[in-house]
Amino acid sequence: MLTDAAEQGLLRPADLKRIQIAGRALVYDFARMNLDGHFPRWGVEEGEIDRTAEGVIDRFIAGIAKLTRGT
């Protein structure tokens, strides 16, 4: 999907391999933190973890996506 987005000009100029590794690291570490039980200590309740994960991924995508008009 990232390759397709890059080919369509939807991503900011960057090394695609680094973006892929960063995305994988983000998801892996988020899952690891969840498994290790970190979130309650940081004030993230059990019912908020999925929504927090979505927000983190959305933020990552916003950081790599090229800005378009109207957004």
C-alpha positions as CSV (number, residue, x, y, z in Angstrom):
1,M,0.0,0.0,0.0
2,L,2.8,2.4,0.8
3,T,4.5,1.6,-2.6
4,D,1.2,2.4,-4.3
5,A,0.8,5.6,-2.4
6,A,4.3,6.7,-3.2
7,E,3.8,5.9,-6.9
8,Q,0.6,8.0,-6.9
9,G,2.5,10.9,-5.4
10,L,0.5,10.8,-2.2
11,L,3.5,10.7,0.2
12,R,6.0,13.3,1.1
13,P,9.5,12.8,-0.4
14,A,11.3,10.2,1.7
15,D,13.0,6.9,1.6
16,L,10.2,4.4,1.3
17,K,12.1,1.7,3.0
18,R,12.6,3.8,6.1
19,I,8.9,4.7,6.1
20,Q,8.0,1.0,6.0
21,I,10.4,0.2,8.8
22,A,9.1,3.1,10.9
23,G,5.5,1.9,10.4
24,R,6.3,-1.6,11.3
25,A,8.3,-0.5,14.4
26,L,5.4,1.7,15.5
27,V,2.8,-1.1,15.3
28,Y,5.1,-3.7,16.8
29,D,6.1,-1.5,19.7
30,F,2.5,-0.4,20.4
31,A,1.5,-4.0,20.5
32,R,4.5,-4.8,22.8
33,M,3.6,-2.0,25.2
34,N,0.0,-3.3,25.3
35,L,1.1,-6.9,26.0
36,D,3.5,-5.6,28.7
37,G,0.7,-3.7,30.4
38,H,2.1,-0.2,30.1
39,F,-1.0,1.7,29.1
40,P,-2.9,1.7,32.5
41,R,0.2,3.2,34.1
42,W,0.0,6.0,31.5
43,G,-3.6,6.7,32.1
44,V,-4.9,4.8,29.0
45,E,-7.9,2.7,30.1
46,E,-8.5,-0.8,28.6
47,G,-11.4,0.4,26.6
48,E,-9.3,3.3,25.1
49,I,-6.4,1.2,23.8
50,D,-7.9,0.5,20.3
51,R,-8.9,4.1,19.8
52,T,-5.5,5.2,21.0
53,A,-3.8,2.8,18.5
54,E,-6.0,4.3,15.7
55,G,-5.0,7.8,16.7
56,V,-1.3,6.9,16.7
57,I,-1.5,5.3,13.2
58,D,-3.5,8.3,11.9
59,R,-0.8,10.6,13.3
60,F,1.9,8.6,11.5
61,I,0.0,8.7,8.2
62,A,-0.5,12.4,8.6
63,G,3.2,12.7,9.0
64,I,4.1,10.9,5.8
65,A,1.2,12.0,3.6
66,K,1.6,14.8,1.2
67,L,-0.7,17.7,2.1
68,T,-3.5,18.2,-0.4
69,R,-5.8,21.1,-0.9
70,G,-8.7,21.1,1.6
71,T,-6.9,19.2,4.3
